[in-house]
Amino acid sequence: MGVALNVLESALGKFVCEDGGIYKGQCPQLPWYFARNLGMNWQGKTGNGNQTVDRVIEQGGYAGESPKGYRIASCDVNGTNNGHTWVEIKINGQWVIYEQNVNREGAKSANYGCGTCYSTTKTVTPGSWRKNVRYAGHPAIDAYIDEHDKPEPTPTPATFTAGDKVVPTTWVDYNGTPLIRTREYYFISEINGDRAVLTADKVGGTVYAAMNTANLARVGAPAPEPVKPEFEVGDKVVPTKLVDYGGTPLRQYDDVYVITEINGDRAVLSARGAVWAAMNTANIRKA
């Protein structure tokens, strides 16, 4: 649920709006934001909160929770004809509610033209005011999650045999003791699992060191393709977790930031010509 969870976490504390109208911050906008950012081509309006699940099903969705661990929800609320809607994610076996326009501690308030509304918050306590709760999922969202939550393939380690001509890539022996480079290349005279014995001249010659095969490359093997950095200066990004590089909580003022400096996993984010914060690249995504 990494990509789905990131979409919801990025909305916390914000008043999201997908239709550009006065309904910014109203409860149906969050499920719409969630669905459209996860591959569902939502057509038309969302309807009231108690109609959102019906709108998802009308557009090819299905009733009930998704096997991918999320569910779009609608309910009735006593005293209102509009009901309420939200999105839930299962985290460590527990359903966590993400929703807009619920007045709870920590929520910000605003009025965009249709009365006071409240920013996106999350809770694990649904409250008894939710009546006739219904859930829905959508195949397009499921497919998007499948595509983007695939684990990175495990690289196949290089295999070596006795007689291979090699060069160390990290100059430490099998136990981690630093080594001094004495020549351009060495030969593997003996190998046992990930432990290779290197000789200076040829198989059977003077032993140079025992090394881990993870720290060796064959002489003449093609150089590995350079790894393109995930982020670069100039990229437009969105925070997914509002803490700076040192772990201090942040308040988000802009929807999108620009990377103006990057060093390893530390990116400096700016907006409107001013630096906002330095963040770990693990906590941002491209806009």
GIBEL-V375496 format. One record per backbone hydrogen bond with DSSP energy under -1.0 kcal/mol. CO is the residue of the C=O (numbers start at 0). NH is the residue of the N-H. Records with the same first field share a line. If there is no record, write none. Layout:
BEGIN
CO: NH ; NH
END
This chain:
BEGIN
0: 4
1: 5
2: 6
3: 7
4: 8
5: 9
7: 10
10: 13
13: 119
15: 24
22: 25
25: 28
26: 29
27: 31
28: 32
29: 33
30: 34
31: 35
32: 36
34: 37 ; 39
39: 41
47: 50
50: 54
51: 55
52: 56
53: 57
54: 58
55: 60
56: 59
61: 136
65: 68
68: 89
69: 65
70: 87
71: 135
72: 85
73: 133
74: 83
75: 130
76: 79
81: 49
83: 74
85: 72
86: 97
87: 70
88: 95
90: 93
93: 90
95: 88
96: 122
97: 86
98: 120
101: 103
103: 106
107: 118
109: 116
116: 109
117: 100
119: 12
120: 98
122: 96
126: 129
130: 75
133: 73
134: 63
135: 71
136: 61
137: 141
138: 142
139: 143
140: 144
141: 145
142: 146
143: 147
144: 148
160: 163
163: 187
164: 218
165: 185
166: 216
169: 171
170: 178
172: 175
176: 172
185: 165
186: 198
187: 162
189: 196
191: 194
193: 212
194: 191
195: 210
196: 188 ; 189
197: 207 ; 208
198: 186
201: 204
205: 199
208: 197
209: 173
210: 195
211: 214
212: 215
214: 168 ; 169
216: 166
217: 220
231: 234
234: 258
235: 286
236: 256
237: 284
240: 242
241: 249
243: 246
247: 243
256: 236
257: 269
258: 233
260: 267
262: 265
264: 280
265: 262
266: 278
267: 259
268: 275 ; 276
269: 257
270: 273
273: 270
276: 268
277: 244
278: 266
279: 282
280: 283
282: 239 ; 240
284: 237
END
